[in-house]
């Protein structure tokens, strides 16, 4: 079974960005997050939609 959410650390690793930049993304109004207590989780399916919407063609 695939994970339905990922941590900010996992998202940073997958994107190849720093942890501080990853947390900055989670504070953007249109970035998909779910808060569980103090934890910030990213729904994988919503993240893929968010990322695809920001991909640019050259």
N, C-alpha and C positions, 0 to 999 in steps of 0.2 A: 504494500500500500504506500502510495506516495504521500509525502507531507503536504498538508493544506496550507500551512503557514511556515514562515522562516523568521529567524531572528535578524536583527539589524546587522549583527556580525556576519551571518551567513550571506545576507544581501550584499554587504560590502565586498566579501570575498568573491562572490559570483560576478559582480560588476567590475572588480579590480580597482576599487576606489578605497580611500582611507575611511576609517571608522568615523572620524569627525565629519567627513563629507556625507557619509551615509546617514548619520543622525540629523544633519542639516536637511537632507531630503525628506526625512520623516516629519519635519516641521512645516514643509510646504503644504498649502491648503489643499491641493489636488492629489497629494500622494496618499495611496491607500494604506492605512494602518488600522490595527485593532489593539486597543489597550486592555490588558488583563492585569489588573492591579497596577503595579509600576512597570510591568513589562510592556514593551512595544513589539508587536508581531506584525508581519507583513503577509497578507493573503497572497499565495503564489499566483493564483489565476488572475487576480486584480493587478498584481505587479506586472505580469506579462502584458496585460492590456495597456497599462500605464506606459510601459517601456515602448511597446509597439507604436503607440500614439505619438511618441516623441522621436521616433526614428526618422531620419531624413534620407532622401534619395539624393545622389550626386549626379 
